[in-house]
Amino acid sequence: MMMLLIDVGNSRLKWAMQRNGQLQATQRIEYRGRPLPLLFEEQWADIPPPKRVVVTNVAGQSLALALAAWVQDAWGLPIDFVQVERESFGVRIAYDDPGRFGVDRWVSLIAARNLLPGAVCVFDCGTAITVDVMDASGEHLGGLIAPGLTLMRKSLSENTQGIGVVPNLSEHPLLARDTATAVQAGSHWAAVGFIDRMVDELQRNMQAPLNTVITGGDAGLLLPQLVGAYRHEPDWLMKGMAIIAEGKA
């Protein structure tokens, strides 16, 4: 069976084909400000029609409706939107209200539970930086949400006089000599410090080996400055979606 797996984030659209249990390469595109039906047509009009379309969506109802309408028109299929469950695929989430737990975070925990042994901490570095910790039995212990690089820079640019547009630079000096670089580097080091400190505190409190996974669009930017042994998984969410899709096929 061929399935199309789609992850709709706050700014990026990611997708991959699952063919007979084999996950294909993940594709990515920025979708903000683009006409959605045209974007969907450009990306998927020429692919072989899938048997199922499985979607995680954190971008809201209007985008979900637009995607569902296009898939129905193109292939005559309903979309299987992934929904958070309190306990499934070996994971039990800590939130009192499962409906308030992000579906992307839940899928990442499912990937961790099924692909890694022992306790795990997953850092997803996108629009927000999310942190979720799970023990070796699959019990979610809780998590944190912090602004990501773009949000930190945008907040300073929009709410502080004189900063202006902050560039995306490839280097992150420890001390900058102009304001724009200071904001860019400061947000970078803030994220690095947050992640490394969280791992230190978790390992001290858990007193057990801890797998640390880092994923998301900004993970590759942060990884060179991180001190610990992080497992970089650019396609982590897709791996979790593939587990769910196969399990409910």
Secondary structure, DSSP 8 states (H G I E B T S, - for coil): -EEEEEEE-SSEEEEEEEETTEE---EEEE-TTS-HHHHHHHHHTTS---SEEEEEE-S-HHHHHHHHHHHHHHHS--EEE----SEETTEE---SSGGGS-HHHHHHHHHHHHHS-SEEEEEEESSEEEEEEE-TTSBEEEEEEEE-HHHHHHHHHHHSTT-------S---SS-SSHHHHHHHHHHHHHHHHHHHHHHHHHHHH-S-EEEEEESTTHHHHGGG--S--EE-TTHHHHHHHHHHHHT-
